[in-house]
Amino acid sequence: MTDSYTSTGNGDASYTPNGSSKMNGSSPSLPPASTEAGTSPIIRKKLMGFVGFANLPNQVHRKSVRKGFQFTVMVVGESGLGKSTLINTLFNTTLYPPKENLPPSAERPSTVAIESISADIEESGVRLRLTVVDTPGFGDFVNNDDSWKPIIENIESRFDSYLEQENRVNRQKIVDNRIHACLYFIQPTGHSLKPIDVECMRQLHTKVNLIPIIAKADTLTDEEVAEFKARILADIAYHNIHIFQAPPYENEDEEALAEAEEIASKIPFAVVGSDKVVTTPDGRQVRGRAYPWGVVEVDNEDHCDFVKLRQMLVRTYMEELREHTNNVLYENWRTEKLISMGVVQDSSVFKEVNPAIRIQEERIMHEAKLAKMEAEMKMVFQQKVQEKEAKLKQSEEELYARHREMKEALEKQRLDLEDKKRRIENGRPLTPEKTTQTKRRPFNMGRP
Ligand SMILES: Nc1nc2c(ncn2[C@@H]2O[C@H](COP(=O)(O)OP(=O)(O)OP(=O)(O)O)[C@@H](O)[C@H]2O)c(=O)[nH]1
């Protein structure tokens, strides 16, 4: 086996094992050896790893992990439906302190008040800035007609703040406070959606990713849950409410497709929340709720849909929810807002331009411009000709008039002379007009 060393003469060099192939993007690794001539050292190069764009996802991954993530979730539902408990269970934190620790002065608000709590959560080195927006007071009053209004105002004010940041000269530090997901808690009545639920969801669905949840599902039997879900879905379809559905991707593998289908089949998620650890009859320590008749396990897919909800919200579709908020919900809101402010979109910027058609259009426009200029010049020319003709006609008439005048004068002169001639011939003296001779002006043709 023989190795060869090639020098290109411009400082580049490549080592070719067996003289067969060249390697680029490599680094020198082995100590230099001598060539046959014994002058130039052989640089042995070795590939340190895979060189190609297939590594791009890893770069994105590293960058995202360094930057951390931001996620804002809103919880809407009547009080006591287990919203705080579910959030604590979902993100495995005590974001909401236990209610017994709250001071007695912590009274119910008299209107729907919006509260938000943020926490930095870290899991396997990945940082997540989680913000939960709570809506205490929603649906708690005798008249709940406008309960949804403060919620919508809050969502829109977050869009406003984002739009304002986008319009700044310096957009380096945009803070995204928009709501990425809205968990809508439905009371486990077993009937169907209440009018307040329908109205609120109708108001919300165009502004947030709506995820309906049947709260405290452990209070219903499996059959009741199935029937309740069917009725809720029918109501949602009837009222044309859009709930969040993950978009299907064409090149997704079978496992991912099956997972997406399974998650979709569980909507609305019937969940049980508990941040307490209890012991099962078989001695396992689980997060759940202990009843005299047994233990409901939060993380057991046979007991409730909590795992699927977490899968959707955290594991599989968190980025999808953020993207959908930005690309669809915010974009639609922004368009409407700008139009309402009188900003008009120039639709020609979206037109695809075919260079041949463009040249043809420009040629037609140019020809039209030339034709217009020509017509204008013709008009000016005609006008000038008419003016000149009028002037010539006028001087012709003047000449004729003078000619006539002179002719008459000459005729008169001729007649006078003939008269004189006749008198002289008849021997009659000339009239005394001789003495009163008038000075005749000399005849001058062409002068006025
Ligand atoms: N049976 C049952 N009870 C639950 C569940 N989740 C929470 N609870 C209980 O319901 C009560 C109210 O729970 P919270 O989490 O404070 O409810 P909330 O919706 O945050 O209430 P507000 O803060 O008043 O809006 C507590 O006693 C919880 O232990 C559940 O899934 N099933």
The ligand as a Tripos MOL2 file, in Angstrom:
@<TRIPOS>MOLECULE
LIG
   32    34     1     0     0
SMALL
NO_CHARGES

@<TRIPOS>ATOM
      1 N1        -62.4590   15.4920   42.5330 N.pl3     1 LIG1
      2 C1        -61.5360   16.3190   42.0850 C.ar      1 LIG1
      3 N2        -61.2050   17.4090   42.7760 N.ar      1 LIG1
      4 C2        -60.2650   18.2380   42.3350 C.ar      1 LIG1
      5 C3        -59.6180   18.0210   41.0970 C.ar      1 LIG1
      6 N3        -58.7300   19.0000   40.8900 N.ar      1 LIG1
      7 C4        -58.8080   19.8290   41.9480 C.ar      1 LIG1
      8 N4        -59.7280   19.3510   42.8210 N.ar      1 LIG1
      9 C5        -60.1220   19.9680   44.0650 C.3       1 LIG1
     10 O1        -60.9860   21.0500   43.7740 O.3       1 LIG1
     11 C6        -60.7750   22.1190   44.6740 C.3       1 LIG1
     12 C7        -60.5130   23.3900   43.9320 C.3       1 LIG1
     13 O2        -59.3150   23.2370   43.2110 O.3       1 LIG1
     14 P1        -58.5060   24.4590   42.6810 P.3       1 LIG1
     15 O3        -57.3590   23.9390   41.9310 O.co2     1 LIG1
     16 O4        -58.2140   25.4160   43.7770 O.co2     1 LIG1
     17 O5        -59.5580   25.0820   41.7390 O.3       1 LIG1
     18 P2        -59.4900   26.4590   40.9530 P.3       1 LIG1
     19 O6        -60.2520   26.2620   39.7170 O.co2     1 LIG1
     20 O7        -58.0770   26.8980   40.8280 O.co2     1 LIG1
     21 O8        -60.2630   27.4210   41.8930 O.3       1 LIG1
     22 P3        -60.1690   29.0140   41.9620 P.3       1 LIG1
     23 O9        -58.7700   29.3390   42.3320 O.co2     1 LIG1
     24 O10       -61.1590   29.3420   42.9920 O.co2     1 LIG1
     25 O11       -60.5500   29.5020   40.6140 O.co2     1 LIG1
     26 C8        -59.6060   21.6740   45.5790 C.3       1 LIG1
     27 O12       -60.1060   21.1360   46.7520 O.3       1 LIG1
     28 C9        -58.9250   20.5900   44.7560 C.3       1 LIG1
     29 O13       -58.2860   19.6180   45.5820 O.3       1 LIG1
     30 C10       -60.0080   16.8560   40.3670 C.ar      1 LIG1
     31 O14       -59.5030   16.5770   39.2850 O.2       1 LIG1
     32 N5        -60.9670   16.0440   40.9090 N.ar      1 LIG1
@<TRIPOS>BOND
     1     1     2 1
     2     2     3 ar
     3     2    32 ar
     4     3     4 ar
     5     4     5 ar
     6     4     8 ar
     7     5     6 ar
     8     5    30 ar
     9     6     7 ar
    10     7     8 ar
    11     8     9 1
    12     9    10 1
    13     9    28 1
    14    10    11 1
    15    11    12 1
    16    11    26 1
    17    12    13 1
    18    13    14 1
    19    14    15 2
    20    14    16 1
    21    14    17 1
    22    17    18 1
    23    18    19 2
    24    18    20 1
    25    18    21 1
    26    21    22 1
    27    22    23 2
    28    22    24 1
    29    22    25 1
    30    26    27 1
    31    26    28 1
    32    28    29 1
    33    30    31 2
    34    30    32 ar
@<TRIPOS>SUBSTRUCTURE
     1 LIG1         1 GROUP 0 **** ****
